[in-house]
Amino acid sequence: MKRVMHIGFRLEVVVALIWGGHWLLTAPDTPLPDHLNPLEPLDLSQPAGALTSMKLRRAQSSGPTCRAALATGAAFEDMAPLVSDTVGCGIDTRVLLRRVGAVDIAPLETSCNAALSLAAWEAYSLRSAAQTLGAPIVRISHQGSYNCRPIRGGTRLSSHATAMAIDVRAVTLSDGRDLPLLGNWDGPDATARFWRAARDGACRWFTTVLGPEFNAAHADHLHLQSNGWGTCR
């Protein structure tokens, strides 16, 4: 009898935990913040948490969810899919990106996935990395996204062929300083520390990140790619 009562008590505890977890996740007045609730979609105006990366990948699983998440932290325009005569090239979820957070960007035709990763990078990594520079970032300079071409030195198509990558070369601060990556990677100064922190932060929001430590072709830009095999160099 005691064994049966003990099992019954355990079942009651399990049921209570399941019910409590369900209430925490679904109740309108739940005390659980949205950024810690796995059922809530990605909102770039919310602080980053342990689930933010998961929410980013989930948002990138479809065009509608990607655009909805992007709207919480960027200024962009929807564009029709880009169809190319070259097999393997084109942009399925095409957007024209103009701003991420409060940071301007020269109008950039790219995929929603790459744009969303860029917006997450600005919101959760770039802002904090720039704190040691003495002024906030007001502009990101890039070298484009879509380019129907193979990987340099190879035959396989680049991630740029589907606009799944963005090349960032410089930032501009509110005090007017332009900080290019070229010539500012090595050394102990604040600019070099910023670029290294920016690269490291990008590795959380992009699947593949290539910079000066990868090869000489990336000495002047960070290749930020929202697909790939998880390289961070």
KEMARRO-626306 format. One record per residue (C-alpha): residue in one letter; x, y, z; chain. Coordinates in steps of 0.05 Angstrom, whole numbers. Last residue first. Layout:
BEGIN
> A;X;Y;Z;A;
...
END
This chain:
BEGIN
> R;750;645;-766;A;
> C;682;617;-745;A;
> T;660;558;-788;A;
> G;592;528;-772;A;
> W;580;485;-833;A;
> G;541;531;-880;A;
> N;482;578;-877;A;
> S;470;648;-852;A;
> Q;537;675;-877;A;
> L;575;736;-853;A;
> H;639;748;-892;A;
> L;676;799;-851;A;
> H;715;848;-894;A;
> D;783;877;-913;A;
> A;830;819;-898;A;
> H;780;768;-925;A;
> A;818;750;-989;A;
> A;881;743;-945;A;
> N;854;681;-911;A;
> F;814;657;-851;A;
> E;845;701;-798;A;
> P;824;763;-835;A;
> G;751;745;-831;A;
> L;702;688;-844;A;
> V;638;676;-807;A;
> T;593;616;-821;A;
> T;528;599;-785;A;
> F;511;671;-769;A;
> W;480;695;-704;A;
> R;529;666;-653;A;
> C;590;673;-697;A;
> A;574;746;-706;A;
> G;593;759;-634;A;
> D;663;733;-645;A;
> R;672;776;-706;A;
> A;646;838;-671;A;
> A;690;824;-611;A;
> R;750;819;-658;A;
> W;730;883;-693;A;
> F;722;920;-627;A;
> R;788;896;-599;A;
> A;823;921;-662;A;
> T;789;989;-655;A;
> A;805;994;-581;A;
> D;880;985;-591;A;
> P;919;922;-575;A;
> G;940;905;-646;A;
> D;915;867;-706;A;
> W;849;876;-742;A;
> N;848;950;-758;A;
> G;886;954;-823;A;
> L;826;933;-865;A;
> L;766;928;-819;A;
> P;746;999;-834;A;
> L;729;1046;-777;A;
> D;700;1112;-800;A;
> R;697;1165;-746;A;
> G;641;1216;-752;A;
> D;624;1224;-678;A;
> S;563;1179;-687;A;
> L;608;1122;-708;A;
> T;616;1093;-778;A;
> V;627;1019;-789;A;
> A;669;982;-841;A;
> R;676;922;-888;A;
> V;615;878;-879;A;
> D;604;823;-931;A;
> I;534;794;-929;A;
> A;516;721;-940;A;
> M;454;680;-958;A;
> A;444;721;-1021;A;
> T;431;658;-1062;A;
> A;494;664;-1105;A;
> H;528;698;-1046;A;
> S;532;630;-1013;A;
> S;584;616;-1066;A;
> L;572;566;-1121;A;
> R;621;508;-1125;A;
> T;675;515;-1178;A;
> G;734;539;-1137;A;
> G;787;594;-1131;A;
> R;737;645;-1106;A;
> I;672;610;-1090;A;
> P;628;609;-1152;A;
> R;588;669;-1176;A;
> C;517;696;-1177;A;
> N;528;755;-1130;A;
> Y;478;776;-1078;A;
> S;504;806;-1013;A;
> G;541;871;-1022;A;
> Q;607;901;-1001;A;
> H;581;931;-936;A;
> S;584;994;-894;A;
> I;547;994;-828;A;
> R;524;1062;-803;A;
> V;507;1096;-737;A;
> I;552;1058;-689;A;
> P;553;1086;-618;A;
> A;609;1129;-590;A;
> G;666;1119;-540;A;
> L;697;1060;-577;A;
> T;694;1013;-516;A;
> Q;618;1009;-522;A;
> A;623;985;-595;A;
> A;624;911;-577;A;
> S;560;919;-538;A;
> R;523;949;-597;A;
> L;553;898;-646;A;
> S;533;837;-607;A;
> Y;459;832;-590;A;
> A;422;883;-633;A;
> E;472;889;-690;A;
> W;483;814;-695;A;
> A;408;801;-691;A;
> A;396;850;-748;A;
> L;450;817;-789;A;
> S;421;748;-776;A;
> L;353;774;-798;A;
> A;382;804;-862;A;
> A;417;739;-880;A;
> N;353;700;-871;A;
> C;311;752;-907;A;
> S;355;744;-968;A;
> T;391;805;-995;A;
> E;385;870;-1033;A;
> L;421;921;-991;A;
> P;404;995;-988;A;
> A;465;1027;-955;A;
> I;459;1011;-881;A;
> D;435;1055;-825;A;
> V;440;1035;-752;A;
> A;381;1047;-705;A;
> G;363;973;-704;A;
> V;383;947;-772;A;
> R;369;995;-829;A;
> R;358;997;-904;A;
> L;347;924;-924;A;
> L;314;908;-990;A;
> V;284;839;-982;A;
> R;284;775;-1022;A;
> T;257;709;-995;A;
> D;275;663;-1052;A;
> I;338;697;-1079;A;
> G;371;671;-1143;A;
> C;428;627;-1166;A;
> G;432;551;-1165;A;
> V;418;542;-1239;A;
> T;436;605;-1277;A;
> D;376;636;-1311;A;
> S;361;671;-1246;A;
> V;296;682;-1209;A;
> L;295;736;-1156;A;
> P;235;729;-1109;A;
> A;191;790;-1105;A;
> M;214;844;-1057;A;
> D;192;863;-987;A;
> E;219;928;-961;A;
> F;264;937;-901;A;
> A;273;974;-835;A;
> A;299;930;-780;A;
> G;288;904;-709;A;
> T;217;877;-698;A;
> A;202;875;-774;A;
> L;257;822;-782;A;
> A;218;774;-738;A;
> A;155;780;-781;A;
> R;197;775;-845;A;
> C;230;711;-822;A;
> T;164;680;-799;A;
> P;132;695;-867;A;
> G;192;671;-908;A;
> S;200;605;-872;A;
> S;252;568;-829;A;
> Q;290;632;-812;A;
> A;244;646;-753;A;
> R;260;578;-724;A;
> R;335;591;-731;A;
> L;327;658;-696;A;
> K;284;628;-641;A;
> M;338;576;-627;A;
> S;391;631;-623;A;
> T;346;670;-575;A;
> L;332;612;-528;A;
> A;388;625;-477;A;
> G;370;698;-475;A;
> A;378;762;-515;A;
> P;338;823;-492;A;
> Q;273;839;-528;A;
> S;269;890;-585;A;
> L;293;835;-632;A;
> D;230;795;-622;A;
> L;236;722;-640;A;
> P;171;684;-633;A;
> E;140;664;-566;A;
> L;131;589;-553;A;
> P;202;581;-525;A;
> N;187;632;-470;A;
> L;251;663;-444;A;
> H;249;723;-491;A;
> D;175;732;-476;A;
> P;187;741;-401;A;
> L;154;688;-357;A;
> P;106;721;-307;A;
> T;47;691;-345;A;
> D;-13;737;-350;A;
> P;-37;711;-418;A;
> A;-24;639;-396;A;
> T;11;596;-448;A;
> L;83;582;-427;A;
> L;77;589;-351;A;
> W;10;553;-352;A;
> H;38;494;-390;A;
> G;97;490;-343;A;
> G;51;491;-282;A;
> W;7;437;-312;A;
> I;67;393;-328;A;
> L;96;405;-259;A;
> A;30;389;-225;A;
> V;21;325;-266;A;
> V;92;303;-247;A;
> V;79;318;-173;A;
> E;13;280;-175;A;
> L;48;221;-209;A;
> R;100;220;-154;A;
> F;47;220;-101;A;
> G;12;161;-134;A;
> I;77;122;-137;A;
> H;87;134;-62;A;
> M;15;114;-47;A;
> V;24;50;-86;A;
> R;89;34;-50;A;
> K;56;49;17;A;
> M;0;0;0;A;
END
